């Protein structure tokens, strides 16, 4: 990993039920892994990036699916718990961080699936998730579903993930254009 730059992180996270649904199925994670501190919705984190880094995630429980709000809550909780338990610090290279983040997301998926199979009232529950682990001046991103990840740099917003959806697959295959997908609601 390159020499650690002094980086100040300022993050605000909040979720809102919006105007369509009656309850909020979204959850977020904002955590300073060095301080062992996790912020709640509506809180702001602003400090120098520590040697264990910073973890952020957004999970959108699948609307209409059973227990989407529980699945999204489990996803952010498990990813945080799993990442906090790992021995990752500024000496790790970004490939190691990316592998660790992938393992954290996979653990969350497994545990959510197991709960959905074991408890009939939660059968079929699911969530999307986009998570980022910032360590030094590098970032690892993991994404499942259609919650997009973007990078904002020098006033320019760039999408860095692709939706894992049928519509996106049809665009990638050349079956649909992006304009056709927009008309279809994709």
Secondary structure, 3 states (H helix, E strand, C coil): CCCCCCCEEEEECCCCCCCCCCCCCEEEEEEECCCCEEECCCCEEEEECCCCCEEEEEEEECCCCCCHHHHHHHHHHHHHHHHHCCCCCCCCCHHHHHHHHHHHHHHHHHHHHHHHHHCHHHCCCCEEEEEEEEECCEEEEEEECCCCCEEEECCEEEECCCCCCHHHHHHHHCCCCHHHHHHHCC
